[in-house]
Amino acid sequence: MTHFHIRRVRILAFAALLLLGGCSAQAAMEKIATPRIDRFSREYLARVARGDVTGAARLVDPEVMTPEADYAVRVMGAAFGNRKPAAVDLINASASAGRFRRTDLVYQYTFPQDWVIAEVITDDSAGVLKVVGAHAESFPRRLEAENALTLRGKPVGFWILALLAVAMPVICIVEAVRVVRSGMKRRWLWAFVSLLAGCTVAVNWTTGQASVQPFFVQFLGFGIVRKGGPYVPWTLSIALPLGAIWAETRLRSWRRTAAAAAEATASAGANAAPADPGPAPASAPLDHPDVSVPRTDVLPPRQDQPE
């Protein structure tokens, strides 16, 4: 049984717009929020804003109209304060199909002192529209300012996230440069690996709500995206530089191997035995005027015998 939505949501435009292929966000909203559904939703909110609880209850599905739902309608009326808005803007629209078509429309009401974000969920069954959920909340700033990408007024944790968002790409790029300049085998492949990061943490910049995606690969270890226009919060993604760590490990291993091979080559050259030069050649007689060499082939002079 469908229950009447009475949950408190600080930002009601968390869900991204249902973007249809090639269409802009505004065109997607207009396709979902048909004039018939848009008029019905605005009429319901107008009755709530006027404090017409009975009239608003006629537009609600009887299955979800409970005493708690009646109290929720009165709380919504207090957010409007029976005031006439300066502008009413459709800021988000989504739809789902099942046993009947369900449409979720979010409006921003502009008042002189504040802004009210109102959500209406309707079911279209057999051509009859009924409200099955609604919520309204007052904000001191426009939703665009509430979801702005800024560090103003943010706690220390957001500053740390901003520093990590800057550090992760620097680590990946520096490691890729080191690998390319190293001369190791397949260095271009390892340089690409160093640019990949994993175990991604996605943080909603407006609320600080975080989610961990352990198997999501993030290029450069950093990403920031906002889908659906200025009314939707930014999502900051930071991942561990696992590729850079792996590439650095491979680089150090290659350097150790190369250094060991070079040392072994140098040691082998130093310990090699000298070649045998062979027998020394016989020395030749010196040809010098101041040096005389005795002749061994000259007989001694003959002595005359006495007569």
C-alpha positions as CSV (number, residue, x, y, z in Angstrom):
1,M,0.0,0.0,0.0
2,T,1.4,3.4,-1.0
3,H,2.2,5.6,1.9
4,F,2.0,9.3,2.0
5,H,5.4,10.9,1.9
6,I,6.0,13.0,5.0
7,R,9.8,12.6,5.1
8,R,12.0,15.7,5.6
9,V,14.4,16.2,2.8
10,R,16.8,19.1,3.0
11,I,17.4,19.2,-0.8
12,L,14.7,17.8,-2.9
13,A,16.4,17.9,-6.2
14,F,19.0,15.2,-5.6
15,A,17.9,13.0,-8.4
16,A,19.3,14.0,-11.8
17,L,16.8,14.9,-14.5
18,L,15.7,12.1,-16.8
19,L,17.8,13.1,-19.8
20,L,16.3,11.8,-23.1
21,G,18.8,11.1,-25.9
22,G,20.1,14.4,-27.3
23,C,17.5,16.5,-25.4
24,S,18.3,19.3,-23.1
25,A,17.4,19.2,-19.4
26,Q,14.6,21.7,-20.0
27,A,13.2,19.7,-22.9
28,A,13.3,16.5,-20.8
29,M,11.3,18.2,-18.0
30,E,8.7,19.6,-20.4
31,K,8.2,16.1,-21.9
32,I,7.7,14.6,-18.5
33,A,5.7,17.4,-16.9
34,T,2.9,17.5,-19.4
35,P,0.5,20.5,-19.2
36,R,-2.2,18.3,-17.6
37,I,0.1,17.0,-14.9
38,D,1.7,20.4,-14.3
39,R,-1.6,22.1,-13.9
40,F,-2.9,19.4,-11.5
41,S,0.3,19.6,-9.3
42,R,0.2,23.4,-9.2
43,E,-3.5,23.4,-8.2
44,Y,-2.8,21.0,-5.4
45,L,0.0,23.2,-4.1
46,A,-2.1,26.3,-4.4
47,R,-4.8,24.8,-2.2
48,V,-2.2,23.8,0.3
49,A,-0.7,27.3,0.3
50,R,-4.1,28.8,0.9
51,G,-4.7,26.5,3.9
52,D,-7.5,24.7,2.1
53,V,-6.9,21.3,3.6
54,T,-10.3,20.0,2.6
55,G,-9.9,21.0,-1.0
56,A,-6.4,19.6,-1.1
57,A,-7.6,16.3,0.3
58,R,-10.0,15.9,-2.6
59,L,-7.0,15.6,-4.9
60,V,-5.2,13.0,-2.8
61,D,-5.6,9.2,-3.3
62,P,-8.0,7.9,-0.6
63,E,-5.7,5.0,0.0
64,V,-2.9,7.3,1.4
65,M,-5.1,9.9,3.1
66,T,-4.5,9.2,6.8
67,P,-4.5,11.4,9.9
68,E,-0.7,11.6,9.5
69,A,-1.1,12.8,5.9
70,D,-3.6,15.4,7.0
71,Y,-1.1,16.7,9.5
72,A,1.6,16.8,6.8
73,V,-0.6,18.9,4.6
74,R,-1.0,21.5,7.4
75,V,2.8,21.5,7.9
76,M,3.3,22.2,4.2
77,G,0.8,25.0,4.4
78,A,2.8,26.6,7.2
79,A,5.9,26.7,4.9
80,F,3.9,28.7,2.3
81,G,2.4,30.9,4.9
82,N,-0.6,31.9,2.8
83,R,1.6,34.2,0.7
84,K,1.6,35.0,-3.0
85,P,4.8,33.9,-4.6
86,A,6.7,36.2,-6.9
87,A,7.6,33.3,-9.2
88,V,7.0,29.6,-9.4
89,D,9.7,27.5,-11.4
90,L,9.7,23.8,-12.2
91,I,13.2,22.7,-11.3
92,N,13.0,18.9,-11.6
93,A,10.8,16.2,-13.1
94,S,11.0,12.4,-13.2
95,A,8.7,9.7,-14.1
96,S,8.4,5.9,-13.8
97,A,6.1,3.4,-15.4
98,G,4.5,0.4,-13.8
99,R,1.0,-0.6,-13.1
100,F,0.3,3.2,-13.6
101,R,2.5,6.2,-14.5
102,R,4.0,7.9,-11.5
103,T,5.3,11.5,-11.9
104,D,7.5,13.4,-9.5
105,L,7.6,17.2,-10.0
106,V,9.6,19.7,-7.9
107,Y,8.9,23.4,-7.8
108,Q,10.7,26.4,-6.4
109,Y,8.5,29.2,-5.0
110,T,10.1,32.6,-4.7
111,F,9.1,34.9,-1.9
112,P,10.6,38.2,-0.7
113,Q,12.3,36.7,2.3
114,D,12.8,33.0,1.5
115,W,12.2,30.3,-1.0
116,V,10.0,27.2,-0.7
117,I,10.9,23.9,-2.4
118,A,7.7,21.9,-3.0
119,E,7.4,18.3,-4.3
120,V,4.3,16.6,-5.6
121,I,4.1,12.9,-6.6
122,T,1.1,11.9,-8.7
123,D,-0.2,8.6,-10.1
124,D,-2.1,8.5,-13.4
125,S,-4.4,5.5,-13.2
126,A,-7.1,5.1,-16.0
127,G,-6.8,8.8,-16.9
128,V,-7.4,9.9,-13.3
129,L,-4.7,11.9,-11.5
130,K,-4.3,11.5,-7.7
131,V,-1.6,12.9,-5.4
132,V,0.2,10.1,-3.5
133,G,3.0,12.1,-2.0
134,A,4.0,15.7,-1.2
135,H,6.5,17.7,0.7
136,A,7.4,21.4,1.1
137,E,10.2,23.1,2.9
138,S,11.4,26.7,3.3
139,F,15.0,27.7,2.5
140,P,16.8,31.0,3.2
141,R,18.5,31.0,-0.2
142,R,17.7,30.0,-3.7
143,L,18.4,26.4,-4.6
144,E,21.0,27.5,-7.1
145,A,23.0,29.2,-4.3
146,E,22.4,26.3,-2.0
147,N,24.0,23.9,-4.5
148,A,26.8,26.2,-5.6
149,L,30.3,24.8,-5.9
150,T,32.0,26.9,-3.2
151,L,34.0,26.4,0.0
152,R,32.4,29.4,1.7
153,G,30.9,28.3,5.0
154,K,32.0,24.7,4.5
155,P,33.5,22.7,7.4
156,V,37.1,21.5,7.4
157,G,36.2,18.2,5.8
158,F,35.3,19.9,2.6
159,W,38.6,21.7,2.5
160,I,40.4,18.4,2.9
161,L,38.4,16.9,0.0
162,A,39.3,19.9,-2.1
163,L,43.0,19.4,-1.4
164,L,42.7,15.7,-2.2
165,A,40.9,16.6,-5.5
166,V,44.0,18.6,-6.5
167,A,46.6,16.1,-5.2
168,M,45.2,13.0,-6.9
169,P,45.7,14.2,-10.5
170,V,49.1,15.6,-9.7
171,I,50.2,12.3,-8.3
172,C,49.0,10.4,-11.4
173,I,50.5,12.8,-13.9
174,V,53.9,13.0,-12.1
175,E,54.1,9.2,-12.0
176,A,53.2,9.0,-15.7
177,V,56.1,11.4,-16.5
178,R,58.5,9.4,-14.4
179,V,57.6,6.2,-16.2
180,V,57.9,7.7,-19.7
181,R,61.3,9.1,-18.9
182,S,62.6,5.9,-17.3
183,G,63.2,3.9,-20.5
184,M,61.6,0.8,-19.0
185,K,59.9,-1.7,-21.3
186,R,56.3,-0.9,-22.2
187,R,56.7,2.4,-20.5
188,W,53.8,4.0,-22.5
189,L,51.4,1.2,-21.3
190,W,52.6,1.7,-17.7
191,A,52.2,5.5,-18.1
192,F,48.6,5.0,-19.0
193,V,48.1,2.6,-16.1
194,S,49.5,5.3,-13.7
195,L,46.7,7.7,-14.8
196,L,44.0,5.3,-13.5
197,A,42.6,5.3,-9.9
198,G,40.2,3.0,-8.1
199,C,38.1,2.7,-5.0
200,T,36.1,5.9,-5.7
201,V,34.4,7.9,-3.1
202,A,31.6,10.2,-4.4
203,V,30.5,13.1,-2.2
204,N,27.5,15.3,-2.5
205,W,28.9,18.8,-2.3
206,T,25.7,20.3,-0.8
207,T,25.0,17.8,1.9
208,G,28.3,15.9,2.4
209,Q,26.6,12.6,1.8
210,A,29.2,10.1,0.6
211,S,29.1,6.8,-1.2
212,V,31.9,4.3,-1.9
213,Q,32.3,2.6,-5.3
214,P,35.1,0.1,-4.8
215,F,35.1,-1.2,-8.4
216,F,34.7,2.1,-10.2
217,V,37.8,3.3,-12.1
218,Q,38.3,7.0,-12.1
219,F,40.7,8.7,-14.6
220,L,43.3,10.9,-12.9
221,G,41.7,10.0,-9.5
222,F,39.3,13.0,-9.7
223,G,36.0,13.9,-11.1
224,I,33.2,16.5,-10.7
225,V,29.8,16.5,-12.3
226,R,26.4,18.0,-12.0
227,K,23.5,16.5,-14.1
228,G,20.3,18.4,-14.4
229,G,21.2,22.0,-14.3
230,P,21.8,24.5,-11.5
231,Y,19.2,23.1,-9.2
232,V,21.0,19.8,-8.7
233,P,24.0,19.5,-6.3
234,W,27.6,18.9,-7.6
235,T,29.1,15.5,-7.0
236,L,32.8,15.3,-6.3
237,S,34.6,12.0,-6.9
238,I,38.0,11.1,-5.5
239,A,39.8,7.8,-6.0
240,L,43.0,6.2,-4.7
241,P,45.9,6.4,-7.2
242,L,46.2,2.6,-7.4
243,G,47.5,2.7,-11.0
244,A,50.3,5.1,-10.0
245,I,51.2,2.9,-7.0
246,W,51.4,-0.2,-9.2
247,A,53.4,1.7,-11.9
248,E,55.9,3.0,-9.2
249,T,56.3,-0.6,-7.9
250,R,57.0,-1.8,-11.4
251,L,59.4,1.1,-12.0
252,R,61.5,0.4,-8.9
253,S,61.6,-3.3,-9.7
254,W,62.9,-2.5,-13.1
255,R,65.6,-0.1,-11.8
256,R,66.8,-2.7,-9.2
257,T,67.1,-5.3,-12.0
258,A,68.9,-2.9,-14.3
259,A,71.3,-1.8,-11.5
260,A,72.0,-5.5,-10.6
261,A,72.7,-6.3,-14.2
262,A,75.1,-3.3,-14.6
263,E,76.9,-4.2,-11.4
264,A,77.3,-7.8,-12.5
265,T,78.7,-6.7,-15.9
266,A,81.2,-4.3,-14.3
267,S,82.4,-7.0,-11.8
268,A,82.9,-9.6,-14.5
269,G,85.1,-7.1,-16.5
270,A,87.2,-6.2,-13.5
271,N,87.9,-9.9,-12.5
272,A,88.8,-11.1,-15.9
273,A,92.5,-12.7,-16.1
274,P,95.0,-10.9,-18.3
275,A,96.0,-12.7,-21.6
276,D,99.4,-14.6,-21.8
277,P,101.8,-12.3,-23.8
278,G,104.1,-15.3,-24.9
279,P,107.9,-15.6,-24.8
280,A,109.9,-12.4,-24.8
281,P,111.8,-11.7,-28.1
282,A,115.6,-12.1,-28.1
283,S,117.5,-8.9,-27.6
284,A,119.4,-7.5,-30.5
285,P,123.0,-6.2,-30.2
286,L,123.2,-2.6,-29.4
287,D,124.5,-0.4,-32.2
288,H,126.2,2.4,-30.3
289,P,129.6,3.9,-30.9
290,D,130.5,4.0,-27.2
291,V,129.7,0.4,-26.6
292,S,132.0,-2.4,-27.7
293,V,131.0,-6.0,-27.9
294,P,133.8,-8.5,-27.5
295,R,134.2,-10.9,-30.4
296,T,134.3,-14.5,-29.5
297,D,135.2,-15.8,-32.9
298,V,138.7,-14.2,-33.1
299,L,141.6,-16.5,-32.3
300,P,144.4,-15.2,-30.0
301,P,147.6,-14.0,-31.7
302,R,150.1,-16.7,-32.6
303,Q,153.4,-16.7,-30.6
304,D,156.7,-17.4,-32.6
305,Q,158.6,-20.5,-31.4
306,P,162.3,-20.0,-30.6
307,E,164.7,-21.3,-33.2
